[in-house]
Amino acid sequence: MSQLKQFIREHGEKLLRLAFTYVKSKEVAEDIVQDILLKELSSFRERRKIL
């Protein structure tokens, strides 16, 4: 399993619930989590370039 898939599996639902508590909209919470995951993917790719 890729590290990104593992990250999503471990943290995706928690992030979604946390975002929802602030915005009270499932769609907006999903957008927030998507942004977080895309930033994590970008950060992961940058770290791999360094190594």
N, C-alpha and C positions, 0 to 999 in steps of 0.2 A: 504494500500500500504506500502510495506517495505520502510525503510529509504534509503536503497541502490537504489531501483527503483526510489524513489523520487529524489535522488541525480542525477541519470543518466538522468532522464527526465528534470530536471532543468538545468543541466550543460553539458550534453553530447555533444550537438551540438556546444555550445560555445567553449568547449575544442577542438573539432575537427577542427573548423574554425581557432582557434588560432594556433594549432599545424601545420595546413596546411600552414598558412602564413609564418612559419619558414622553413618548409621542402619542400614545393611545390610538395608533393607526397601524394595522398590520402591514399595509402596503408601504408606508413610510419606514417602518421598522425594518422591513425586508430590504429596502433600498439602502438604509444605513449599514446593515450587516453586509450587503453586497459590496459597498464601498470599503468597509473594513477588510473583507477578504481579498479584494483586488489590491489593496495596499500591502497586505501581507504577502501576496503572491509576488508583487513587484520587489518587495524587500528581500524575499527569499531568493529571487533571481539575482539580485545585486550581490547578496552574500555568496552565492555560488560562483559568480565571476571572480570574486576576490580570492577564493580558494583555488 
